[in-house]
Amino acid sequence: MSNRTTLYLLMFLALAAVALQLWSTSSLANWDQASAIHKAKLKTIWETCDDLKQRRVEAPKSSAEKSFRMHFQRQAHKAQMGDINVTVNPLAAKKTYADTRFEIEFLKGADGFSRPSLRTFLFRAEQQYPRIRTTALNLRPMGGSGRSRGIEPGVDRDDLWEVTKMEFRQRTPVAKAK
C-alpha cells in the first residue's frame, strides 16, 4: 500500500472514531437522562403503592348492608339512572334459608328510563352478587298518571318508563346445627 492510501485510510478511521465517540456520548447522555426519569417515576409509583397499601389497611370494613347499597348505587350509575335509595329488610329466617329484601326507590325528578338502561341495571344487579333475584318490578309509561295511561293509543312517544316498584331478594342458605 502506498503512503498516500495509508494516510487516507488513517484519516477515514480517525473521522469514523470521532463520529462514533460523539454518537456514543450523546447516546450515553440520553440513556442517563432516561434512567433518571424512570427512577423518579419508579419512586413515585412505589410511594403511591405504599400509600394505597396503608389506606387499605386503615380502611374500615363495610357492613353487608352498606356493601349492598353501594352495589345497587354503582349499577344505577353505570346504567345512567341517577341516584337511588335502597331499603334493606332482613326477613325472618326459615329452617334452611334466610331472606333479605332490597327495595329500590329512584329519586323523584327522574325523566324516566329507557328499556336498555333498565335491562342493564337489572342484569348487572343480579349478575354480580350471588343469589340475588328480582322479585317485584312495576313499570308504567312516562306521562301517564294513576290507573289511566293518559296517552292516546297510536301516538308517537319516547320509550321512557317510570319505575313504581322494584324489589330484589337474596336467599342465603343457613348452616344446619349439629
LOFI-513222 format. One line per 3 residues: for each residue x, y, z of N, C-alpha, C. Coordinates in Angstrom, 1 decimal. Layout:
BEGIN
X:Y:Z:X:Y:Z:X:Y:Z; ...
This chain:
BEGIN
0.8:-1.2:0.0:0.0:0.0:0.0:0.9:1.2:0.0; 0.5:2.2:-0.7:1.3:3.4:-0.8:1.0:4.3:0.4; 1.9:5.2:0.7:1.8:6.1:1.8:0.5:7.0:1.7
0.2:7.4:0.5:-1.0:8.2:0.4:-2.3:7.4:0.7; -2.4:6.2:0.3:-3.5:5.4:0.6:-3.6:5.1:2.1; -2.5:4.9:2.7:-2.4:4.6:4.1:-2.9:5.9:4.9
-2.4:7.0:4.4:-2.8:8.3:5.1:-4.3:8.5:5.0; -4.9:8.3:3.8:-6.3:8.4:3.6:-7.1:7.4:4.5; -6.6:6.2:4.6:-7.3:5.2:5.4:-7.2:5.6:6.9
-6.1:6.1:7.3:-6.0:6.5:8.7:-6.8:7.7:9.0; -6.9:8.7:8.1:-7.8:9.9:8.3:-9.3:9.4:8.3; -9.6:8.5:7.5:-11.0:8.0:7.5:-11.3:7.3:8.8
-10.4:6.5:9.3:-10.6:5.8:10.5:-10.7:6.8:11.7; -9.9:7.9:11.7:-9.9:8.9:12.7:-11.2:9.6:12.7; -11.7:10.0:11.5:-13.0:10.6:11.4:-14.1:9.7:11.9
-14.1:8.4:11.5:-15.1:7.5:12.0:-15.0:7.3:13.5; -13.8:7.3:14.1:-13.7:7.2:15.5:-14.3:8.4:16.2; -14.0:9.6:15.7:-14.6:10.8:16.3:-16.1:10.8:16.2
-16.6:10.4:15.0:-18.1:10.4:14.9:-18.7:9.3:15.8; -18.1:8.2:15.9:-18.5:7.1:16.8:-18.5:7.6:18.3; -17.4:8.3:18.6:-17.3:8.9:20.0:-18.4:9.9:20.3
-18.7:10.8:19.3:-19.8:11.8:19.5:-21.1:11.1:19.6; -21.4:10.1:18.8:-22.6:9.4:18.9:-22.8:8.6:20.2; -21.7:8.0:20.6:-21.8:7.2:21.9:-22.0:8.2:23.1
-21.4:9.3:23.0:-21.5:10.3:24.1:-23.0:10.8:24.2; -23.6:11.1:23.0:-25.0:11.6:23.0:-25.9:10.5:23.5; -25.6:9.3:23.0:-26.5:8.1:23.4:-26.4:7.9:24.9
-25.2:8.0:25.4:-25.0:7.8:26.9:-25.7:8.9:27.7; -25.7:10.2:27.2:-26.4:11.3:27.8:-27.9:11.0:27.8; -28.4:10.6:26.6:-29.8:10.2:26.5:-30.2:9.1:27.5
-29.3:8.1:27.5:-29.5:6.9:28.4:-29.6:7.3:29.9; -28.6:8.2:30.3:-28.6:8.7:31.7:-29.8:9.5:32.0; -30.3:10.3:31.1:-31.5:11.1:31.3:-32.7:10.3:31.4
-32.9:9.3:30.5:-34.0:8.4:30.6:-34.0:7.5:31.9; -32.8:7.1:32.3:-32.6:6.4:33.5:-33.1:7.2:34.7; -32.7:8.5:34.8:-33.1:9.4:35.9:-34.6:9.6:35.9
-35.2:9.7:34.7:-36.6:9.9:34.6:-37.3:8.7:35.1; -36.9:7.5:34.7:-37.5:6.3:35.1:-37.3:6.0:36.6; -36.2:6.4:37.2:-36.0:6.2:38.6:-37.0:7.1:39.4
-37.2:8.4:38.9:-38.2:9.3:39.5:-39.6:8.7:39.4; -40.0:8.2:38.3:-41.3:7.6:38.1:-41.4:6.4:39.0; -40.4:5.5:39.1:-40.5:4.3:39.9:-40.6:4.7:41.4
-40.0:5.8:41.8:-40.1:6.2:43.2:-41.5:6.7:43.4; -42.1:7.4:42.5:-43.5:7.9:42.6:-44.5:6.7:42.7; -44.3:5.7:41.8:-45.1:4.6:41.8:-45.0:3.8:43.1
-43.8:3.7:43.6:-43.5:2.9:44.9:-44.2:3.7:46.0; -44.1:5.0:46.1:-44.7:5.7:47.1:-46.3:5.6:47.1; -46.8:5.7:45.8:-48.3:5.5:45.7:-48.7:4.2:46.1
-48.0:3.1:45.8:-48.3:1.8:46.2:-48.3:1.6:47.7; -47.3:2.2:48.3:-47.2:2.2:49.8:-48.4:2.9:50.4; -48.7:4.1:49.8:-49.9:4.8:50.3:-51.2:4.1:50.2
-51.4:3.4:49.1:-52.6:2.7:48.9:-52.6:1.4:49.8; -51.5:0.8:50.0:-51.4:-0.3:50.9:-51.8:0.1:52.4; -51.3:1.3:52.8:-51.6:1.8:54.1:-53.1:2.2:54.2
-53.6:2.8:53.2:-55.1:3.2:53.2:-55.9:1.9:53.2; -55.5:0.9:52.5:-56.3:-0.4:52.6:-56.3:-1.0:53.9; -55.2:-0.9:54.6:-55.1:-1.5:56.0:-55.9:-0.7:56.9
-55.9:0.6:56.8:-56.7:1.5:57.7:-58.1:1.7:57.3; -58.6:1.2:56.1:-59.9:1.4:55.7:-60.9:0.6:56.5; -62.0:1.3:56.9:-63.0:0.5:57.7:-63.6:-0.6:56.8
-63.9:-1.7:57.5:-64.5:-2.8:56.7:-66.0:-2.5:56.7; -66.6:-2.5:55.5:-68.0:-2.1:55.4:-68.9:-3.3:55.8; -70.1:-2.9:56.3:-71.0:-3.9:56.7:-71.7:-4.5:55.4
-72.4:-5.6:55.5:-73.0:-6.2:54.4:-74.1:-5.2:53.8; -74.8:-4.6:54.7:-75.9:-3.7:54.2:-75.3:-2.5:53.4; -74.2:-1.9:53.9:-73.6:-0.8:53.2:-73.0:-1.3:51.9
-72.5:-2.5:51.9:-72.0:-3.1:50.6:-73.1:-3.2:49.6; -74.2:-3.7:50.0:-75.3:-3.9:49.0:-75.8:-2.5:48.5; -75.9:-1.5:49.4:-76.3:-0.2:49.0:-75.3:0.4:47.9
-74.1:0.2:48.2:-73.1:0.7:47.2:-73.2:-0.1:45.9; -73.4:-1.4:46.0:-73.5:-2.2:44.8:-74.7:-1.7:43.9; -75.9:-1.5:44.5:-77.0:-1.1:43.7:-76.8:0.3:43.2
-76.2:1.2:44.0:-75.9:2.6:43.5:-75.0:2.6:42.4; -73.9:1.8:42.5:-72.9:1.7:41.4:-73.6:1.2:40.1; -74.5:0.2:40.2:-75.1:-0.3:39.0:-76.1:0.7:38.4
-76.7:1.5:39.2:-77.6:2.6:38.8:-76.8:3.6:38.0; -75.6:4.0:38.5:-74.8:5.0:37.8:-74.3:4.4:36.5; -73.9:3.2:36.5:-73.4:2.6:35.2:-74.5:2.5:34.2
-75.8:2.3:34.6:-76.9:2.3:33.7:-77.5:3.7:33.4; -76.8:4.7:34.0:-77.2:6.1:33.8:-78.6:6.4:34.3; -78.9:5.9:35.5:-80.3:6.0:36.1:-80.3:7.0:37.3
-79.2:7.6:37.6:-79.2:8.6:38.7:-79.0:7.9:40.1; -79.4:8.7:41.1:-79.3:8.2:42.5:-80.5:7.4:42.9; -80.3:6.5:43.8:-81.4:5.7:44.3:-81.3:5.6:45.8
-82.4:5.2:46.4:-82.4:4.8:47.8:-82.7:3.3:47.9; -81.9:2.7:48.8:-82.0:1.2:49.0:-82.5:1.0:50.4; -83.6:0.3:50.6:-84.0:-0.1:51.9:-83.8:-1.6:52.0
-83.0:-1.9:53.1:-82.7:-3.3:53.3:-83.6:-3.9:54.4; -84.3:-4.9:54.2:-85.2:-5.5:55.2:-84.8:-7.0:55.3; -84.2:-7.4:56.4:-83.9:-8.8:56.6:-85.2:-9.5:57.1
-85.6:-10.6:56.5:-86.8:-11.3:56.8:-86.5:-12.4:57.8; -87.5:-12.9:58.4:-87.4:-14.0:59.4:-86.7:-15.2:58.7; -85.7:-15.8:59.4:-85.0:-16.9:58.8:-85.9:-18.2:58.9
-85.9:-19.0:57.9:-86.5:-20.3:57.9:-85.5:-21.3:58.4; -85.9:-22.6:58.3:-85.0:-23.6:58.8:-83.8:-23.8:57.9; -84.0:-23.6:56.6:-82.9:-23.9:55.7:-82.3:-22.7:55.0
-83.0:-21.5:55.1:-82.5:-20.3:54.4:-82.9:-19.1:55.1; -82.2:-18.0:54.8:-82.6:-16.6:55.3:-82.7:-15.7:54.1; -83.8:-14.9:54.1:-84.0:-14.0:53.0:-83.7:-12.5:53.5
-83.2:-11.8:52.5:-83.0:-10.3:52.7:-83.7:-9.6:51.5; -84.6:-8.7:51.8:-85.3:-8.0:50.7:-84.7:-6.6:50.6; -84.5:-6.2:49.3:-83.9:-4.9:49.0:-84.9:-4.1:48.1
-85.5:-3.0:48.7:-86.4:-2.2:47.9:-85.7:-1.0:47.4; -85.8:-0.9:46.1:-85.1:0.2:45.3:-86.1:1.3:45.0; -85.7:2.5:45.4:-86.6:3.7:45.1:-85.7:4.7:44.4
-86.2:5.0:43.2:-85.5:6.0:42.4:-85.9:7.4:42.8; -85.0:8.3:42.9:-85.3:9.7:43.4:-86.2:10.4:42.5; -87.0:11.2:43.1:-88.0:11.9:42.3:-87.3:12.9:41.3
-88.0:13.3:40.3:-87.4:14.2:39.3:-86.8:13.5:38.2; -86.8:12.1:38.2:-86.2:11.4:37.1:-87.2:11.5:35.9; -86.5:11.6:34.7:-87.3:11.8:33.5:-87.7:10.5:32.8
-87.6:9.4:33.6:-88.0:8.1:33.0:-86.7:7.4:32.5; -86.9:6.1:32.4:-85.7:5.3:32.0:-86.1:4.5:30.7; -85.1:4.4:29.9:-85.3:3.6:28.6:-85.2:2.1:29.0
-85.7:1.3:28.1:-85.7:-0.2:28.4:-84.2:-0.7:28.4; -83.3:-0.2:27.5:-81.9:-0.7:27.7:-81.3:-0.4:29.0; -81.5:0.8:29.5:-80.9:1.2:30.8:-81.5:0.3:31.9
-82.9:0.1:31.9:-83.5:-0.8:32.9:-82.9:-2.2:32.8; -82.8:-2.7:31.6:-82.2:-4.1:31.4:-80.8:-4.1:31.9; -80.0:-3.1:31.6:-78.6:-3.1:32.1:-78.5:-3.1:33.6
-79.4:-2.3:34.2:-79.4:-2.2:35.7:-79.8:-3.6:36.3; -80.9:-4.2:35.8:-81.3:-5.5:36.3:-80.3:-6.6:36.1; -79.7:-6.6:34.9:-78.7:-7.7:34.6:-77.5:-7.6:35.5
-77.0:-6.4:35.7:-75.7:-6.2:36.5:-76.0:-6.4:38.0; -77.2:-5.9:38.4:-77.5:-6.1:39.8:-77.6:-7.5:40.2; -78.2:-8.4:39.3:-78.3:-9.8:39.6:-77.1:-10.6:39.4
-76.3:-10.1:38.4:-75.1:-10.9:38.0:-74.0:-10.8:39.0; -73.7:-9.7:39.6:-72.5:-9.5:40.4:-72.6:-9.9:41.9; -73.8:-10.2:42.4:-73.9:-10.7:43.7:-74.6:-12.0:43.7
-74.2:-13.0:44.5:-74.8:-14.3:44.4:-76.2:-14.3:45.0; -77.1:-15.1:44.4:-78.4:-15.4:44.9:-79.3:-14.2:45.0; -79.1:-13.2:44.2:-80.0:-12.0:44.2:-80.9:-12.2:43.0
-82.2:-12.0:43.2:-83.1:-12.1:42.1:-84.2:-11.0:42.2; -84.7:-10.5:41.1:-85.7:-9.5:41.1:-87.0:-10.2:41.4; -87.7:-9.7:42.4:-89.0:-10.3:42.9:-90.2:-9.4:42.6
-89.9:-8.1:42.4:-91.0:-7.2:42.0:-90.5:-6.1:41.1; -91.2:-5.9:40.0:-90.9:-4.8:39.1:-92.2:-4.3:38.5; -92.5:-3.1:38.8:-93.7:-2.4:38.3:-93.3:-1.2:37.5
-93.7:-1.1:36.3:-93.3:0.0:35.4:-94.6:0.6:34.8; -94.5:1.9:34.5:-95.6:2.5:33.8:-95.0:3.5:32.8; -95.7:3.8:31.7:-95.1:4.7:30.8:-95.0:6.1:31.4
-94.0:6.9:31.0:-93.9:8.3:31.5:-95.0:9.1:30.9; -95.6:10.0:31.7:-96.6:10.8:31.2:-98.0:10.3:31.6; -98.1:9.1:32.0:-99.3:8.5:32.5:-99.5:8.9:33.9
-100.7:8.9:34.4:-101.0:9.2:35.8:-102.0:8.2:36.3; -101.7:7.7:37.5:-102.7:6.8:38.1:-102.9:5.5:37.3; -104.2:5.1:37.2:-104.5:3.8:36.5:-104.6:4.1:35.0
-105.0:5.3:34.6:-105.2:5.5:33.2:-103.8:5.8:32.6; -103.7:5.4:31.4:-102.4:5.6:30.7:-102.2:7.1:30.4; -103.2:7.9:30.1:-103.1:9.3:29.9:-102.5:9.6:28.6
-102.2:8.6:27.8:-101.6:8.9:26.4:-102.5:8.1:25.4; -102.8:8.9:24.4:-103.7:8.3:23.4:-102.9:7.1:22.6; -103.7:6.0:22.3:-103.0:4.9:21.6:-102.7:5.4:20.2
-101.5:4.9:19.7:-101.1:5.2:18.4:-100.3:6.5:18.3; -100.1:7.3:19.4:-99.4:8.5:19.3:-97.9:8.1:19.5; -97.1:8.7:18.7:-95.6:8.5:18.8:-95.1:9.2:20.1
-94.4:8.4:20.9:-93.8:8.9:22.1:-92.5:8.2:22.4; -91.7:8.8:23.3:-90.5:8.2:23.7:-90.7:7.0:24.4; -89.7:6.1:24.3:-89.8:4.8:25.0:-89.2:5.0:26.4
-89.9:5.8:27.3:-89.5:6.1:28.6:-90.5:5.5:29.6; -89.9:4.9:30.7:-90.7:4.2:31.7:-90.4:4.7:33.1; -91.4:4.8:33.9:-91.3:5.2:35.3:-91.3:3.9:36.1
-90.4:3.8:37.0:-90.3:2.6:37.9:-91.2:2.9:39.2; -92.3:2.2:39.4:-93.1:2.5:40.5:-92.7:1.5:41.7; -92.2:0.4:41.4:-91.8:-0.6:42.4:-90.7:-1.5:41.9
-89.6:-1.6:42.6:-88.5:-2.5:42.3:-88.0:-3.2:43.5; -88.0:-4.5:43.5:-87.6:-5.2:44.7:-86.7:-6.4:44.4; -85.6:-6.6:45.1:-84.8:-7.7:44.9:-84.8:-8.5:46.2
-84.5:-9.8:46.1:-84.4:-10.7:47.3:-83.1:-11.5:47.1; -82.4:-11.7:48.3:-81.3:-12.6:48.3:-81.6:-13.7:49.3; -81.5:-14.9:48.8:-81.7:-16.1:49.7:-80.4:-16.7:50.0
-80.1:-16.8:51.3:-78.8:-17.4:51.7:-79.1:-18.7:52.5; -78.4:-19.8:52.2:-78.6:-21.0:53.0:-78.1:-20.8:54.4; -78.8:-21.4:55.3:-78.5:-21.4:56.8:-77.8:-22.7:57.1
-76.7:-22.6:57.8:-76.0:-23.8:58.2:-76.8:-24.6:59.2; -76.8:-25.9:59.1:-77.6:-26.8:60.0:-76.8:-26.9:61.3; -77.6:-26.9:62.4:-77.0:-27.0:63.7:-76.7:-28.5:63.9
-75.5:-28.8:64.5:-75.2:-30.2:64.7:-75.5:-30.6:66.1
